[in-house]
């Protein structure tokens, strides 16, 4: 199945890690208004709950607040990425800090959005793009492995000919 087919036939499973129930409700409503039936969202309120949930369940993308009752700042991202390194993470936080945004991206976040500045359409687009980018990264890694193996094979053939 191609990336395009995946994106059009299956709902994107989102794990929202957000301590505010009101904020979670707004995000859910914004996503369903922007793209009804394209997203399935699970919601947890603490990092510990998220890590527990991720042990038992699967999601396509994580929408992660950096200010949680049991974790704060980029450590939240680091701990989440350590548990699920192949799942794309979009940071959605109240911190409008360009330096933190750059650090989050350097540490593997797919995007950094500021609460109140991201409407449902922007959020939906960011989540979709995060999933597609991660799929493309995985395909690129696999292609690199195949290319590397082929190069080694050609080198061995060259050595035998010499």
Backbone as a printed PyTorch tensor [residue, N CA C, xyz], in Angstrom:
tensor([[[  0.8460,  -1.1740,   0.0000],
         [  0.0000,   0.0000,   0.0000],
         [  0.8940,   1.2390,   0.0000]],

        [[  0.6190,   2.1940,  -0.8490],
         [  1.4230,   3.4000,  -0.9280],
         [  1.0350,   4.3670,   0.1810]],

        [[  1.8990,   5.3540,   0.3840],
         [  1.6300,   6.3700,   1.3950],
         [  0.3170,   7.0780,   1.0970]],

        [[  0.0880,   7.4080,  -0.1720],
         [ -1.1430,   8.1070,  -0.5340],
         [ -2.3680,   7.2500,  -0.2210]],

        [[ -2.2830,   5.9490,  -0.5460],
         [ -3.4060,   5.0770,  -0.2400],
         [ -3.6350,   4.9850,   1.2560]],

        [[ -2.5520,   4.8920,   2.0390],
         [ -2.6620,   4.8190,   3.4890],
         [ -3.3760,   6.0560,   4.0230]],

        [[ -3.0120,   7.2030,   3.5040],
         [ -3.5540,   8.4460,   4.0200],
         [ -5.0300,   8.6220,   3.6580]],

        [[ -5.4710,   8.0070,   2.5620],
         [ -6.8530,   8.2350,   2.1620],
         [ -7.7940,   7.1410,   2.6360]],

        [[ -7.2830,   5.9580,   2.9890],
         [ -8.1770,   4.8630,   3.3320],
         [ -8.2390,   4.5730,   4.8260]],

        [[ -7.2810,   5.0040,   5.5850],
         [ -7.2560,   4.6980,   7.0050],
         [ -7.2360,   5.9810,   7.8260]],

        [[ -7.9800,   5.9730,   8.9000],
         [ -7.9510,   7.1190,   9.8080],
         [ -6.6000,   7.1700,  10.5010]],

        [[ -6.1000,   8.3610,  10.7330],
         [ -4.8450,   8.5510,  11.4560],
         [ -5.1440,   8.4280,  12.9420]],

        [[ -4.4260,   7.5390,  13.6080],
         [ -4.6210,   7.3280,  15.0420],
         [ -3.6880,   8.2570,  15.8060]],

        [[ -4.2900,   9.1770,  16.5360],
         [ -3.5610,  10.2100,  17.2590],
         [ -3.6460,   9.9410,  18.7520]],

        [[ -2.4950,   9.9850,  19.4170],
         [ -2.4920,   9.9900,  20.8800],
         [ -2.2410,  11.4300,  21.3010]],

        [[ -3.2160,  12.0230,  21.9500],
         [ -3.0970,  13.3830,  22.4730],
         [ -2.6640,  13.2950,  23.9320]],

        [[ -1.5270,  13.9060,  24.2390],
         [ -1.0260,  13.9510,  25.6120],
         [ -1.1570,  15.4070,  26.0600]],

        [[ -2.2220,  15.6760,  26.8020],
         [ -2.6020,  17.0440,  27.1760],
         [ -3.3110,  17.0010,  28.5150]],

        [[ -2.8200,  17.7890,  29.4770],
         [ -3.4180,  17.7440,  30.8130],
         [ -4.7360,  18.4950,  30.9200]],

        [[ -4.9990,  19.4120,  30.0240],
         [ -6.2380,  20.1890,  30.0780],
         [ -7.3480,  19.5120,  29.2780]],

        [[ -8.4120,  19.1230,  29.9660],
         [ -9.5450,  18.4860,  29.2900],
         [-10.1950,  19.4750,  28.3260]],

        [[-10.2850,  20.7300,  28.7150],
         [-10.8920,  21.7470,  27.8460],
         [-10.0760,  21.9180,  26.5720]],

        [[ -8.7620,  21.9780,  26.7060],
         [ -7.8810,  22.1060,  25.5310],
         [ -8.0060,  20.8710,  24.6410]],

        [[ -8.0620,  19.7020,  25.2510],
         [ -8.2070,  18.4590,  24.4920],
         [ -9.5100,  18.4730,  23.6960]],

        [[-10.5730,  18.9390,  24.3190],
         [-11.8730,  19.0050,  23.6460],
         [-11.7980,  19.9600,  22.4500]],

        [[-11.1620,  21.1160,  22.6300],
         [-11.0120,  22.0720,  21.5250],
         [-10.2100,  21.4790,  20.3710]],

        [[ -9.1390,  20.7680,  20.6960],
         [ -8.3110,  20.1470,  19.6630],
         [ -9.1050,  19.0830,  18.9060]],

        [[ -9.8250,  18.2670,  19.6460],
         [-10.6320,  17.2260,  19.0290],
         [-11.6800,  17.8410,  18.1030]],

        [[-12.3780,  18.8470,  18.5990],
         [-13.4100,  19.4970,  17.7870],
         [-12.8120,  20.1550,  16.5510]],

        [[-11.6470,  20.7870,  16.7010],
         [-10.9850,  21.4090,  15.5610],
         [-10.5870,  20.4050,  14.5030]],

        [[-10.0730,  19.2610,  14.9430],
         [ -9.6910,  18.2160,  13.9860],
         [-10.8990,  17.6120,  13.2930]],

        [[-11.9320,  17.3290,  14.0520],
         [-13.1070,  16.7070,  13.4320],
         [-13.8350,  17.6820,  12.5090]],

        [[-13.7570,  18.9610,  12.8150],
         [-14.3540,  19.9620,  11.9320],
         [-13.5420,  20.0840,  10.6410]],

        [[-12.2160,  20.0740,  10.7750],
         [-11.3470,  20.2220,   9.6080],
         [-11.3970,  18.9890,   8.7160]],

        [[-11.3550,  17.8250,   9.3140],
         [-11.3230,  16.5730,   8.5500],
         [-12.1390,  15.4970,   9.2540]],

        [[-13.4330,  15.5220,   9.1220],
         [-14.2460,  14.5080,   9.7960],
         [-13.8890,  13.1050,   9.2990]],

        [[-13.8230,  12.1740,  10.2190],
         [-13.5770,  10.7550,   9.9560],
         [-12.1470,  10.4390,   9.5250]],

        [[-11.2660,  11.4170,   9.4520],
         [ -9.8840,  11.1530,   9.0640],
         [ -8.9780,  10.8950,  10.2610]],

        [[ -9.4780,  11.1610,  11.4570],
         [ -8.6680,  11.0110,  12.6580],
         [ -9.4210,  10.2170,  13.7190]],

        [[ -8.6700,   9.4120,  14.4710],
         [ -9.1740,   8.7840,  15.6880],
         [ -8.2570,   9.2810,  16.7930]],

        [[ -8.8250,   9.7940,  17.8530],
         [ -7.9910,  10.3770,  18.8950],
         [ -8.2080,   9.6820,  20.2300]],

        [[ -7.0840,   9.3290,  20.8630],
         [ -7.0900,   8.8740,  22.2490],
         [ -6.4590,   9.9970,  23.0590]],

        [[ -6.9200,  10.1740,  24.2910],
         [ -6.4350,  11.2860,  25.1130],
         [ -5.9850,  10.7790,  26.4710]],

        [[ -4.7870,  11.1850,  26.8760],
         [ -4.2920,  10.9440,  28.2290],
         [ -3.8100,  12.2730,  28.7810]],

        [[ -3.7420,  12.3720,  30.1210],
         [ -3.4610,  13.6660,  30.7530],
         [ -2.0700,  13.7850,  31.3560]],

        [[ -1.3090,  12.7000,  31.3880],
         [  0.0310,  12.7450,  31.9770],
         [  0.9840,  11.9320,  31.1210]],

        [[  2.2650,  12.2110,  31.2420],
         [  3.2610,  11.4470,  30.4980],
         [  3.2630,   9.9900,  30.9320]],

        [[  3.1440,   9.7430,  32.2330],
         [  3.1380,   8.3520,  32.7000],
         [  1.9900,   7.5710,  32.0700]],

        [[  0.8240,   8.1970,  31.9360],
         [ -0.3140,   7.5460,  31.2770],
         [ -0.0090,   7.3000,  29.7960]],

        [[  0.6340,   8.2680,  29.1660],
         [  0.9810,   8.1280,  27.7480],
         [  1.9380,   6.9610,  27.5430]],

        [[  2.9630,   6.8740,  28.3800],
         [  3.9300,   5.7910,  28.2370],
         [  3.2810,   4.4360,  28.4770]],

        [[  2.3830,   4.3720,  29.4430],
         [  1.6250,   3.1430,  29.6940],
         [  0.7490,   2.7950,  28.4970]],

        [[  0.0510,   3.7760,  27.9770],
         [ -0.8270,   3.5840,  26.8240],
         [ -0.0220,   3.0720,  25.6340]],

        [[  1.1600,   3.6560,  25.4200],
         [  1.9890,   3.2770,  24.2750],
         [  2.5480,   1.8600,  24.3860]],

        [[  2.6560,   1.3270,  25.5970],
         [  3.0750,  -0.0660,  25.7600],
         [  2.0050,  -1.0090,  25.2210]],

        [[  0.7400,  -0.6250,  25.3790],
         [ -0.3630,  -1.5210,  25.0490],
         [ -1.0100,  -1.2330,  23.6980]],

        [[ -0.9200,  -0.0020,  23.2290],
         [ -1.6390,   0.4100,  22.0280],
         [ -0.6670,   0.9110,  20.9650]],

        [[ -1.2300,   1.1470,  19.7770],
         [ -0.4590,   1.6780,  18.6610],
         [ -1.1300,   2.9670,  18.1810]],

        [[ -0.2970,   3.9050,  17.7860],
         [ -0.8290,   5.1140,  17.1750],
         [  0.0660,   5.5010,  16.0060]],

        [[ -0.4480,   6.3850,  15.1630],
         [  0.3040,   6.8360,  13.9950],
         [  1.1060,   8.0970,  14.2840]],

        [[  0.6370,   8.8800,  15.2550],
         [  1.2960,  10.1420,  15.5850],
         [  0.9060,  10.5310,  17.0110]],

        [[  1.8260,  11.2250,  17.6760],
         [  1.5790,  11.7070,  19.0330],
         [  1.5420,  13.2300,  18.9980]],

        [[  0.5220,  13.7870,  19.6040],
         [  0.3980,  15.2280,  19.7790],
         [  0.7240,  15.4840,  21.2400]],

        [[  1.8620,  16.1110,  21.4980],
         [  2.4510,  16.1420,  22.8340],
         [  2.5790,  17.5490,  23.3940]],

        [[  1.9590,  17.7590,  24.5450],
         [  2.1420,  19.0010,  25.3040],
         [  3.4240,  18.8490,  26.1170]],

        [[  4.2140,  19.9000,  26.2140],
         [  5.4640,  19.8350,  26.9810],
         [  5.2890,  20.2150,  28.4430]],

        [[  4.1120,  20.7080,  28.8130],
         [  3.8560,  21.1030,  30.1990],
         [  2.8140,  20.2000,  30.8320]],

        [[  3.2630,  19.0910,  31.3730],
         [  2.3560,  18.1080,  31.9770],
         [  2.5850,  18.0440,  33.4790]],

        [[  1.6240,  17.5300,  34.2300],
         [  1.7870,  17.4550,  35.6890],
         [  3.0040,  16.6400,  36.1230]],

        [[  3.3620,  15.6080,  35.3470],
         [  4.4670,  14.7350,  35.7540],
         [  5.7080,  14.8450,  34.8660]],

        [[  5.7250,  15.8160,  33.9580],
         [  6.9000,  16.0340,  33.1170],
         [  6.8040,  17.4200,  32.5020]],

        [[  7.9530,  18.0690,  32.3680],
         [  7.9450,  19.4420,  31.8890],
         [  9.1090,  19.6640,  30.9290]],

        [[  8.8470,  20.4020,  29.8630],
         [  9.8970,  20.7930,  28.9390],
         [ 10.3000,  19.6820,  27.9850]],

        [[ 11.5010,  19.8160,  27.4400],
         [ 11.9730,  18.8870,  26.4240],
         [ 12.2060,  17.4770,  26.9520]],

        [[ 12.3020,  17.3170,  28.2710],
         [ 12.4220,  15.9650,  28.8400],
         [ 11.1970,  15.1380,  28.4700]],

        [[ 10.0530,  15.7840,  28.3480],
         [  8.8190,  15.0950,  27.9610],
         [  8.9740,  14.4830,  26.5750]],

        [[  9.5230,  15.2520,  25.6640],
         [  9.7760,  14.7680,  24.3080],
         [ 10.8150,  13.6480,  24.3160]],

        [[ 11.8880,  13.8440,  25.0580],
         [ 12.9690,  12.8580,  25.1130],
         [ 12.4600,  11.5110,  25.6190]],

        [[ 11.6910,  11.5210,  26.6990],
         [ 11.1620,  10.2780,  27.2630],
         [ 10.1900,   9.5860,  26.3050]],

        [[  9.3710,  10.3710,  25.6330],
         [  8.4070,   9.7960,  24.6970],
         [  9.1220,   9.1820,  23.4990]],

        [[ 10.0830,   9.9050,  22.9370],
         [ 10.8360,   9.3850,  21.7850],
         [ 11.6220,   8.1310,  22.1550]],

        [[ 12.1190,   8.0710,  23.3850],
         [ 12.8720,   6.8940,  23.8130],
         [ 11.9880,   5.6470,  23.7940]],

        [[ 10.7240,   5.8050,  24.1410],
         [  9.8250,   4.6510,  24.1820],
         [  9.3320,   4.2620,  22.7940]],

        [[  9.0390,   5.2450,  21.9550],
         [  8.5090,   4.9640,  20.6160],
         [  9.2740,   5.7830,  19.5700]],

        [[ 10.5010,   5.3660,  19.2800],
         [ 11.3430,   6.1710,  18.3850],
         [ 10.8330,   6.2760,  16.9580]],

        [[  9.9740,   5.3650,  16.5310],
         [  9.5010,   5.3960,  15.1470],
         [  8.1610,   6.0980,  14.9700]],

        [[  7.5580,   6.5250,  16.0610],
         [  6.2700,   7.2160,  15.9730],
         [  6.5360,   8.7260,  15.9080]],

        [[  6.0010,   9.4040,  14.8910],
         [  6.2240,  10.8460,  14.8000],
         [  5.5290,  11.5890,  15.9390]],

        [[  6.1790,  12.6510,  16.3870],
         [  5.6540,  13.4600,  17.4870],
         [  5.5330,  14.9050,  17.0210]],

        [[  4.3490,  15.4660,  17.2240],
         [  4.1180,  16.8850,  16.9870],
         [  3.9460,  17.5230,  18.3610]],

        [[  4.7820,  18.4840,  18.6480],
         [  4.7030,  19.2010,  19.9180],
         [  3.6670,  20.3150,  19.7680]],

        [[  2.7360,  20.3530,  20.7020],
         [  1.7360,  21.4210,  20.7580],
         [  1.7600,  21.9500,  22.1800]],

        [[  2.2510,  23.1520,  22.3380],
         [  2.4890,  23.6580,  23.6800],
         [  2.1550,  25.1370,  23.7830]],

        [[  2.0470,  25.5930,  24.9940],
         [  1.7900,  27.0070,  25.2460],
         [  3.0570,  27.8460,  25.2200]],

        [[  4.2170,  27.2070,  25.1110],
         [  5.4940,  27.9230,  25.1040],
         [  5.7910,  28.4500,  23.7090]],

        [[  5.6850,  29.7430,  23.5160],
         [  6.0260,  30.3520,  22.2290],
         [  7.4880,  30.7800,  22.3050]],

        [[  8.3760,  29.8100,  22.2030],
         [  9.8050,  30.0270,  22.3920],
         [ 10.5540,  29.4110,  21.2220]],

        [[ 11.1100,  30.2500,  20.3650],
         [ 11.7830,  29.7760,  19.1540],
         [ 12.9760,  28.8760,  19.4680]],

        [[ 13.7120,  29.1750,  20.5220],
         [ 14.8590,  28.3410,  20.8840],
         [ 14.4150,  26.9370,  21.2850]],

        [[ 13.3460,  26.8450,  22.0520],
         [ 12.8070,  25.5370,  22.4480],
         [ 12.2630,  24.8150,  21.2200]],

        [[ 11.6280,  25.5490,  20.3240],
         [ 11.1030,  24.9450,  19.0950],
         [ 12.2310,  24.3070,  18.2850]],

        [[ 13.3310,  25.0270,  18.1270],
         [ 14.4780,  24.4950,  17.3800],
         [ 15.0430,  23.2680,  18.0760]],

        [[ 15.1720,  23.3340,  19.3950],
         [ 15.6760,  22.1770,  20.1430],
         [ 14.7550,  20.9770,  19.9880]],

        [[ 13.4530,  21.2100,  20.0290],
         [ 12.4870,  20.1170,  19.8750],
         [ 12.6480,  19.4550,  18.5100]],

        [[ 12.8030,  20.2570,  17.4810],
         [ 12.9930,  19.7050,  16.1410],
         [ 14.3170,  18.9540,  16.0480]],

        [[ 15.3580,  19.4930,  16.6540],
         [ 16.6570,  18.8060,  16.6700],
         [ 16.5830,  17.4800,  17.4170]],

        [[ 15.6960,  17.4030,  18.3880],
         [ 15.5420,  16.1720,  19.1760],
         [ 14.5150,  15.2160,  18.5680]],

        [[ 14.0550,  15.5190,  17.3590],
         [ 13.2200,  14.5610,  16.6470],
         [ 11.7520,  14.8770,  16.5180]],

        [[ 11.2880,  15.9840,  17.0730],
         [  9.8820,  16.3550,  16.8630],
         [  9.6760,  16.6590,  15.3810]],

        [[  8.5230,  16.2960,  14.8620],
         [  8.2210,  16.5720,  13.4590],
         [  7.7420,  18.0130,  13.2590]],

        [[  7.1520,  18.5890,  14.2940],
         [  6.6620,  19.9590,  14.2020],
         [  6.5180,  20.5100,  15.6100]],

        [[  6.4550,  21.8270,  15.7160],
         [  6.3060,  22.5270,  16.9940],
         [  5.2400,  23.5850,  16.7820]],

        [[  4.0820,  23.3790,  17.3840],
         [  2.9680,  24.3010,  17.2410],
         [  2.6480,  24.9360,  18.5910]],

        [[  2.2150,  26.1800,  18.5440],
         [  1.8660,  26.9100,  19.7580],
         [  0.3510,  26.9400,  19.8990]],

        [[ -0.1130,  26.5730,  21.0940],
         [ -1.5530,  26.5870,  21.3640],
         [ -2.1010,  27.9830,  21.0980]],

        [[ -3.2810,  28.0120,  20.5340],
         [ -3.9170,  29.2890,  20.2360],
         [ -3.5130,  29.8450,  18.8820]],

        [[ -2.4240,  29.3330,  18.3140],
         [ -1.9850,  29.7880,  16.9960],
         [ -2.2500,  28.7430,  15.9150]],

        [[ -2.7050,  27.5630,  16.3320],
         [ -2.9340,  26.4650,  15.3900],
         [ -4.4250,  26.1280,  15.3550]],

        [[ -5.0670,  26.4140,  14.2250],
         [ -6.4710,  26.0390,  14.0810],
         [ -6.5500,  24.5670,  13.6580]],

        [[ -7.7690,  24.0720,  13.5000],
         [ -7.9790,  22.6670,  13.1640],
         [ -7.3260,  22.2610,  11.8540]],

        [[ -7.3920,  23.1170,  10.8530],
         [ -6.8020,  22.7930,   9.5480],
         [ -5.2820,  22.7180,   9.6290]],

        [[ -4.6720,  23.6670,  10.3210],
         [ -3.2120,  23.6440,  10.4700],
         [ -2.7830,  22.4160,  11.2720]],

        [[ -3.5060,  22.1200,  12.3160],
         [ -3.1940,  20.9550,  13.1360],
         [ -3.3320,  19.6670,  12.3280]],

        [[ -4.4050,  19.5350,  11.5880],
         [ -4.6190,  18.3480,  10.7490],
         [ -3.4970,  18.2050,   9.7280]],

        [[ -3.1510,  19.3060,   9.0960],
         [ -2.0700,  19.2730,   8.1010],
         [ -0.7520,  18.8720,   8.7410]],

        [[ -0.4600,  19.4250,   9.9070],
         [  0.7840,  19.0980,  10.6020],
         [  0.8490,  17.6140,  10.9610]],

        [[ -0.2590,  17.0710,  11.4560],
         [ -0.3070,  15.6490,  11.8190],
         [ -0.1280,  14.7660,  10.5870]],

        [[ -0.8380,  15.0850,   9.5270],
         [ -0.6990,  14.3060,   8.2870],
         [  0.7300,  14.3670,   7.7630]],

        [[  1.2890,  15.5500,   7.7180],
         [  2.6530,  15.7040,   7.2090],
         [  3.6530,  14.9520,   8.0860]],

        [[  3.4360,  14.9560,   9.3840],
         [  4.3290,  14.2270,  10.2880],
         [  4.3060,  12.7380,   9.9820]],

        [[  3.1250,  12.1980,   9.7520],
         [  2.9940,  10.7730,   9.4360],
         [  3.6670,  10.4610,   8.0970]],

        [[  3.4080,  11.2810,   7.1020],
         [  3.9960,  11.0480,   5.7770],
         [  5.5170,  11.1780,   5.8300]],

        [[  6.0260,  12.2060,   6.5170],
         [  7.4820,  12.3690,   6.6300],
         [  8.1200,  11.1550,   7.2870]],

        [[  7.4930,  10.6510,   8.3440],
         [  8.0450,   9.4780,   9.0370],
         [  8.0460,   8.2660,   8.1080]],

        [[  6.9660,   8.0760,   7.3460],
         [  6.9130,   6.9600,   6.3970],
         [  8.0050,   7.1020,   5.3390]],

        [[  8.2140,   8.3140,   4.8500],
         [  9.2510,   8.5430,   3.8520],
         [ 10.6480,   8.3280,   4.4350]],

        [[ 10.8510,   8.7460,   5.6820],
         [ 12.1370,   8.5080,   6.3440],
         [ 12.4170,   7.0150,   6.4520]],

        [[ 11.4050,   6.2410,   6.8530],
         [ 11.5630,   4.7890,   6.9690],
         [ 11.8870,   4.1690,   5.6140]],

        [[ 11.1810,   4.6050,   4.5670],
         [ 11.4370,   4.0850,   3.2220],
         [ 12.8520,   4.4380,   2.7700]],

        [[ 13.3020,   5.6300,   3.0950],
         [ 14.6540,   6.0580,   2.7340],
         [ 15.7100,   5.2280,   3.4540]],

        [[ 15.4920,   4.9490,   4.7210],
         [ 16.4230,   4.1070,   5.4800],
         [ 16.4840,   2.7150,   4.8700]],

        [[ 15.3330,   2.1590,   4.5120],
         [ 15.3130,   0.8300,   3.8890],
         [ 16.0270,   0.8460,   2.5460]],

        [[ 15.7970,   1.8770,   1.7550],
         [ 16.4480,   1.9920,   0.4530],
         [ 17.9550,   2.1460,   0.6120]],

        [[ 18.3750,   2.8900,   1.6090],
         [ 19.8000,   3.0580,   1.8730],
         [ 20.4410,   1.7250,   2.2390]],

        [[ 19.7510,   0.9190,   3.0290],
         [ 20.2660,  -0.3980,   3.4010],
         [ 20.4070,  -1.2840,   2.1710]],

        [[ 19.4260,  -1.2640,   1.2790],
         [ 19.4770,  -2.0560,   0.0500],
         [ 20.6270,  -1.5780,  -0.8320]],

        [[ 20.7640,  -0.2700,  -0.9740],
         [ 21.8270,   0.3050,  -1.7970],
         [ 23.1980,  -0.0390,  -1.2260]],

        [[ 23.3230,   0.0440,   0.0810],
         [ 24.5850,  -0.2810,   0.7330],
         [ 24.9520,  -1.7520,   0.5320]],

        [[ 23.9760,  -2.6270,   0.6650],
         [ 24.2120,  -4.0610,   0.4520],
         [ 24.6170,  -4.3210,  -0.9930]],

        [[ 23.9770,  -3.6480,  -1.9230],
         [ 24.3110,  -3.7950,  -3.3510],
         [ 25.7180,  -3.2860,  -3.6280]],

        [[ 26.1090,  -2.1770,  -3.0230],
         [ 27.4580,  -1.6360,  -3.2060],
         [ 28.5100,  -2.6090,  -2.6730]],

        [[ 28.2340,  -3.2160,  -1.5270],
         [ 29.1650,  -4.2150,  -0.9730],
         [ 29.2760,  -5.4160,  -1.8980]],

        [[ 28.1580,  -5.8380,  -2.4530],
         [ 28.1540,  -6.9700,  -3.3840],
         [ 28.9770,  -6.6370,  -4.6250]],

        [[ 28.8120,  -5.4430,  -5.1570],
         [ 29.5820,  -5.0150,  -6.3230],
         [ 31.0770,  -4.9270,  -5.9980]],

        [[ 31.4060,  -4.4630,  -4.8030],
         [ 32.8000,  -4.3810,  -4.3900],
         [ 33.4270,  -5.7800,  -4.3060]],

        [[ 32.6890,  -6.7380,  -3.7540],
         [ 33.1930,  -8.1100,  -3.6740],
         [ 33.3900,  -8.6960,  -5.0710]],

        [[ 32.4540,  -8.4260,  -5.9830],
         [ 32.5710,  -8.8920,  -7.3570],
         [ 33.7940,  -8.2790,  -8.0150]],

        [[ 34.0150,  -7.0250,  -7.7750],
         [ 35.1800,  -6.3280,  -8.3250],
         [ 36.4660,  -6.9460,  -7.8180]],

        [[ 36.4910,  -7.2450,  -6.5310],
         [ 37.6830,  -7.8590,  -5.9270],
         [ 37.9600,  -9.2350,  -6.5590]],

        [[ 36.9090, -10.0030,  -6.7920],
         [ 37.1030, -11.3350,  -7.4090],
         [ 37.6310, -11.1930,  -8.8300]],

        [[ 37.1670, -10.1940,  -9.5610],
         [ 37.6380,  -9.9820, -10.9290],
         [ 39.1030,  -9.5650, -10.9790]],

        [[ 39.5270,  -8.7990, -10.0060],
         [ 40.9200,  -8.3420,  -9.9520],
         [ 41.7940,  -9.5170,  -9.5950]]])
